[in-house]
Amino acid sequence: MNHNLNKHSHNHKQHGKTQVHKKHDHHRHMISDFKIRFIFSSIATVPVILLSPIIQKFLRLEDILQFPGYVYVLFAISSFIFFYGGWSFLKGAVNEIKSRNPGMMTLIGLAITIGYLYSSIVVFGLAGEFFFWEIATLIDIMLLGHWIEMKSVVGASRALEELARLMPKD
């Protein structure tokens, strides 16, 4: 996956430790951002799953969980997840497309956008089924995966820096 974590265009030996620490602080902020987005999106996914007709039918809860206007509540919560939780993927997709280097962010961004737009049109009149719970869980899983990946990359970078400090200076 193409992340800015791995793109260091300059040698860190050219400057003081402050620049390195600023870079790590930025990475820690990115890790924290993915964690917070994952937590809030996951919490919002619970009602999306419970309000989804296919899940209600599977759990035999249609009579309990359906109420007038429930599709608009489903749409509103799903919109929050799409725009808040999916923002990193949408932004990443735009950056990949601008650089003419489509990758994982483009794939995820395209998948969640098409699913969200189609489901939104169904809410407002097109005959069909919603894909809101699928989009929400996809966003949650991708946020979790990116959060774990970024933590691992930063941890590995720190370990390499510690090893580099142990090398004799010529």
Summary of the structure (lengths in Angstrom):
residues: 170
radius of gyration: 20.7
end to end distance: 36.0
largest distance: 75.9
contacts: 464
relative contact order: 0.15
helix: 79%
strand: 0%
